[in-house]
Amino acid sequence: HRCDLPILVEGGPRVAHAFHLAGLFDLYVFIVAPAVFAGIDAAGLFAGAGVMSMEGVWRGRFEDVVRLGDDLRITMLPADPQG
């Protein structure tokens, strides 16, 4: 059963990873601030096993980029499989 209503899922890296793996998304909206958390202990966007090759990488396309003060809002959709 698929819901046609938009649903916002906001959570940490584990929630994002679970929804991504299950394919339960239509788009991603990232808010990017001009700040860098450097180091091996920095939390990533997704928590869980990654892909082992470039063939397994999820590809998207940028739909929209908007400046919000000092931040950016980036909307990304799945890449068009037709190219």
PyMOL CGO cylinders between C-alpha atoms (Angstrom):
from pymol import cmd
from pymol.cgo import CYLINDER

trace = [
    CYLINDER, 0.00, 0.00, 0.00, 1.53, 3.31, -1.10, 0.3, 1, 1, 1, 1, 1, 1,
    CYLINDER, 1.53, 3.31, -1.10, 0.51, 6.70, 0.27, 0.3, 1, 1, 1, 1, 1, 1,
    CYLINDER, 0.51, 6.70, 0.27, 0.07, 9.55, -2.22, 0.3, 1, 1, 1, 1, 1, 1,
    CYLINDER, 0.07, 9.55, -2.22, 0.31, 12.24, 0.47, 0.3, 1, 1, 1, 1, 1, 1,
    CYLINDER, 0.31, 12.24, 0.47, 3.66, 13.95, 1.06, 0.3, 1, 1, 1, 1, 1, 1,
    CYLINDER, 3.66, 13.95, 1.06, 5.32, 12.88, 4.29, 0.3, 1, 1, 1, 1, 1, 1,
    CYLINDER, 5.32, 12.88, 4.29, 8.32, 14.57, 5.85, 0.3, 1, 1, 1, 1, 1, 1,
    CYLINDER, 8.32, 14.57, 5.85, 10.72, 12.18, 7.54, 0.3, 1, 1, 1, 1, 1, 1,
    CYLINDER, 10.72, 12.18, 7.54, 13.17, 13.93, 9.80, 0.3, 1, 1, 1, 1, 1, 1,
    CYLINDER, 13.17, 13.93, 9.80, 15.58, 11.93, 11.87, 0.3, 1, 1, 1, 1, 1, 1,
    CYLINDER, 15.58, 11.93, 11.87, 19.15, 10.97, 12.30, 0.3, 1, 1, 1, 1, 1, 1,
    CYLINDER, 19.15, 10.97, 12.30, 21.49, 8.94, 10.10, 0.3, 1, 1, 1, 1, 1, 1,
    CYLINDER, 21.49, 8.94, 10.10, 19.91, 5.58, 11.06, 0.3, 1, 1, 1, 1, 1, 1,
    CYLINDER, 19.91, 5.58, 11.06, 16.40, 6.70, 10.13, 0.3, 1, 1, 1, 1, 1, 1,
    CYLINDER, 16.40, 6.70, 10.13, 17.64, 8.20, 6.84, 0.3, 1, 1, 1, 1, 1, 1,
    CYLINDER, 17.64, 8.20, 6.84, 19.54, 5.01, 6.00, 0.3, 1, 1, 1, 1, 1, 1,
    CYLINDER, 19.54, 5.01, 6.00, 16.53, 2.77, 6.75, 0.3, 1, 1, 1, 1, 1, 1,
    CYLINDER, 16.53, 2.77, 6.75, 14.18, 4.83, 4.55, 0.3, 1, 1, 1, 1, 1, 1,
    CYLINDER, 14.18, 4.83, 4.55, 16.78, 5.00, 1.77, 0.3, 1, 1, 1, 1, 1, 1,
    CYLINDER, 16.78, 5.00, 1.77, 17.37, 1.22, 1.79, 0.3, 1, 1, 1, 1, 1, 1,
    CYLINDER, 17.37, 1.22, 1.79, 13.63, 0.55, 1.73, 0.3, 1, 1, 1, 1, 1, 1,
    CYLINDER, 13.63, 0.55, 1.73, 13.14, 2.96, -1.20, 0.3, 1, 1, 1, 1, 1, 1,
    CYLINDER, 13.14, 2.96, -1.20, 10.59, 4.94, 0.81, 0.3, 1, 1, 1, 1, 1, 1,
    CYLINDER, 10.59, 4.94, 0.81, 11.41, 8.36, -0.62, 0.3, 1, 1, 1, 1, 1, 1,
    CYLINDER, 11.41, 8.36, -0.62, 10.54, 10.46, -3.65, 0.3, 1, 1, 1, 1, 1, 1,
    CYLINDER, 10.54, 10.46, -3.65, 13.10, 13.21, -3.12, 0.3, 1, 1, 1, 1, 1, 1,
    CYLINDER, 13.10, 13.21, -3.12, 15.74, 14.45, -0.74, 0.3, 1, 1, 1, 1, 1, 1,
    CYLINDER, 15.74, 14.45, -0.74, 15.91, 17.97, 0.67, 0.3, 1, 1, 1, 1, 1, 1,
    CYLINDER, 15.91, 17.97, 0.67, 19.27, 18.87, 2.21, 0.3, 1, 1, 1, 1, 1, 1,
    CYLINDER, 19.27, 18.87, 2.21, 19.95, 22.03, 4.16, 0.3, 1, 1, 1, 1, 1, 1,
    CYLINDER, 19.95, 22.03, 4.16, 23.66, 22.73, 3.93, 0.3, 1, 1, 1, 1, 1, 1,
    CYLINDER, 23.66, 22.73, 3.93, 25.32, 25.20, 6.30, 0.3, 1, 1, 1, 1, 1, 1,
    CYLINDER, 25.32, 25.20, 6.30, 28.79, 26.65, 5.75, 0.3, 1, 1, 1, 1, 1, 1,
    CYLINDER, 28.79, 26.65, 5.75, 30.24, 24.55, 8.58, 0.3, 1, 1, 1, 1, 1, 1,
    CYLINDER, 30.24, 24.55, 8.58, 32.56, 21.55, 8.50, 0.3, 1, 1, 1, 1, 1, 1,
    CYLINDER, 32.56, 21.55, 8.50, 32.64, 18.72, 11.01, 0.3, 1, 1, 1, 1, 1, 1,
    CYLINDER, 32.64, 18.72, 11.01, 35.99, 17.19, 10.26, 0.3, 1, 1, 1, 1, 1, 1,
    CYLINDER, 35.99, 17.19, 10.26, 37.41, 13.93, 11.48, 0.3, 1, 1, 1, 1, 1, 1,
    CYLINDER, 37.41, 13.93, 11.48, 36.67, 10.25, 11.57, 0.3, 1, 1, 1, 1, 1, 1,
    CYLINDER, 36.67, 10.25, 11.57, 34.16, 10.71, 14.44, 0.3, 1, 1, 1, 1, 1, 1,
    CYLINDER, 34.16, 10.71, 14.44, 31.95, 13.12, 12.48, 0.3, 1, 1, 1, 1, 1, 1,
    CYLINDER, 31.95, 13.12, 12.48, 28.43, 11.76, 11.90, 0.3, 1, 1, 1, 1, 1, 1,
    CYLINDER, 28.43, 11.76, 11.90, 27.44, 11.15, 8.29, 0.3, 1, 1, 1, 1, 1, 1,
    CYLINDER, 27.44, 11.15, 8.29, 24.08, 11.65, 6.59, 0.3, 1, 1, 1, 1, 1, 1,
    CYLINDER, 24.08, 11.65, 6.59, 23.41, 7.91, 6.61, 0.3, 1, 1, 1, 1, 1, 1,
    CYLINDER, 23.41, 7.91, 6.61, 24.42, 5.28, 9.16, 0.3, 1, 1, 1, 1, 1, 1,
    CYLINDER, 24.42, 5.28, 9.16, 24.79, 1.69, 8.01, 0.3, 1, 1, 1, 1, 1, 1,
    CYLINDER, 24.79, 1.69, 8.01, 26.59, -0.38, 5.45, 0.3, 1, 1, 1, 1, 1, 1,
    CYLINDER, 26.59, -0.38, 5.45, 27.55, 1.47, 2.30, 0.3, 1, 1, 1, 1, 1, 1,
    CYLINDER, 27.55, 1.47, 2.30, 27.89, 0.19, -1.22, 0.3, 1, 1, 1, 1, 1, 1,
    CYLINDER, 27.89, 0.19, -1.22, 31.00, -1.65, -2.31, 0.3, 1, 1, 1, 1, 1, 1,
    CYLINDER, 31.00, -1.65, -2.31, 31.31, -0.33, -5.88, 0.3, 1, 1, 1, 1, 1, 1,
    CYLINDER, 31.31, -0.33, -5.88, 30.40, 2.66, -8.03, 0.3, 1, 1, 1, 1, 1, 1,
    CYLINDER, 30.40, 2.66, -8.03, 27.76, 0.52, -9.77, 0.3, 1, 1, 1, 1, 1, 1,
    CYLINDER, 27.76, 0.52, -9.77, 25.85, 0.38, -6.48, 0.3, 1, 1, 1, 1, 1, 1,
    CYLINDER, 25.85, 0.38, -6.48, 25.86, 4.15, -5.89, 0.3, 1, 1, 1, 1, 1, 1,
    CYLINDER, 25.86, 4.15, -5.89, 22.42, 5.78, -5.83, 0.3, 1, 1, 1, 1, 1, 1,
    CYLINDER, 22.42, 5.78, -5.83, 22.31, 8.51, -8.47, 0.3, 1, 1, 1, 1, 1, 1,
    CYLINDER, 22.31, 8.51, -8.47, 20.16, 11.59, -8.27, 0.3, 1, 1, 1, 1, 1, 1,
    CYLINDER, 20.16, 11.59, -8.27, 19.76, 14.89, -10.04, 0.3, 1, 1, 1, 1, 1, 1,
    CYLINDER, 19.76, 14.89, -10.04, 19.55, 18.38, -8.61, 0.3, 1, 1, 1, 1, 1, 1,
    CYLINDER, 19.55, 18.38, -8.61, 16.04, 19.77, -8.97, 0.3, 1, 1, 1, 1, 1, 1,
    CYLINDER, 16.04, 19.77, -8.97, 16.50, 23.03, -7.08, 0.3, 1, 1, 1, 1, 1, 1,
    CYLINDER, 16.50, 23.03, -7.08, 19.11, 24.97, -5.13, 0.3, 1, 1, 1, 1, 1, 1,
    CYLINDER, 19.11, 24.97, -5.13, 17.96, 27.94, -3.03, 0.3, 1, 1, 1, 1, 1, 1,
    CYLINDER, 17.96, 27.94, -3.03, 20.01, 30.23, -0.83, 0.3, 1, 1, 1, 1, 1, 1,
    CYLINDER, 20.01, 30.23, -0.83, 18.51, 30.64, 2.66, 0.3, 1, 1, 1, 1, 1, 1,
    CYLINDER, 18.51, 30.64, 2.66, 20.60, 33.31, 4.34, 0.3, 1, 1, 1, 1, 1, 1,
    CYLINDER, 20.60, 33.31, 4.34, 24.04, 31.72, 4.70, 0.3, 1, 1, 1, 1, 1, 1,
    CYLINDER, 24.04, 31.72, 4.70, 22.67, 28.19, 4.08, 0.3, 1, 1, 1, 1, 1, 1,
    CYLINDER, 22.67, 28.19, 4.08, 21.64, 26.31, 0.94, 0.3, 1, 1, 1, 1, 1, 1,
    CYLINDER, 21.64, 26.31, 0.94, 18.53, 24.19, 0.43, 0.3, 1, 1, 1, 1, 1, 1,
    CYLINDER, 18.53, 24.19, 0.43, 19.25, 21.50, -2.15, 0.3, 1, 1, 1, 1, 1, 1,
    CYLINDER, 19.25, 21.50, -2.15, 16.40, 19.41, -3.56, 0.3, 1, 1, 1, 1, 1, 1,
    CYLINDER, 16.40, 19.41, -3.56, 17.48, 16.19, -5.23, 0.3, 1, 1, 1, 1, 1, 1,
    CYLINDER, 17.48, 16.19, -5.23, 15.33, 13.73, -7.17, 0.3, 1, 1, 1, 1, 1, 1,
    CYLINDER, 15.33, 13.73, -7.17, 16.23, 10.23, -8.39, 0.3, 1, 1, 1, 1, 1, 1,
    CYLINDER, 16.23, 10.23, -8.39, 18.14, 10.33, -11.68, 0.3, 1, 1, 1, 1, 1, 1,
    CYLINDER, 18.14, 10.33, -11.68, 16.04, 9.77, -14.78, 0.3, 1, 1, 1, 1, 1, 1,
    CYLINDER, 16.04, 9.77, -14.78, 16.65, 6.13, -15.74, 0.3, 1, 1, 1, 1, 1, 1,
    CYLINDER, 16.65, 6.13, -15.74, 16.22, 7.09, -19.40, 0.3, 1, 1, 1, 1, 1, 1,
    CYLINDER, 16.22, 7.09, -19.40, 19.27, 9.35, -19.17, 0.3, 1, 1, 1, 1, 1, 1,
]
cmd.load_cgo(trace, "trace")
